[in-house]
Amino acid sequence: MICDDIEGFAAALPAGRGLLGLDLGTKTIGVAVSDRLLSVATPLETLRRVKFTDDAAAIARIAAAREIGGIVLGLPANMDGTEGPRAQSTRAFARNLARLPGFAGLPIAFWDERLSTVAAERALLEADTTRKRRAEVIDAVAAGYILQGALDRLRFMRGSGRD
């Protein structure tokens, strides 16, 4: 089930289950997961893209193993907020995913991913990560940034984000 906004997504989430964050690239998919309290996103792995059915099967295995309650997909909007071909491709991926039996009823939301890879790269540079290691983990770290943004918004909506 694709949710039009984060409020609808929040209402559709089952209690006590974590979320999966995905950063869709043309060659890879960065994967991050949250804890069951929906407070912390952790980069998990980077999947090498093959074809949709294989990609979906890999995501389904992760979702089932971790008892995931929802998916947050990074939406690559243009810097001016408009949606180009990459955003349309991400929306198509979500529609195709939602049609599969393993994802039936699983809420799917989009989160603006502008500058998530830049932030991930900056964090990895500050951590003095080698160039080779950065290349291996950048997409998963970007997925972590995307998912953490959605988690922070969900926490704010629940009221505990106001100090």
Buried (B, 14 or more C-beta within 10 A) or exposed (E): BBBEEBEEBBEBBEEEBBBBBBBBBEEBBBBBBBEEEBEEBBBBBBBEBEEEEEBBEBBBEBBEEBEBBBBBBBBBBEEEEEBEEBBEEBBEBBEBBBEBEEBEEBBBBBBBBBEBBEBBBEBBEEEEBEEEEBEEBBBBBBBBBBBBBBBBBBBEBEEEEEE
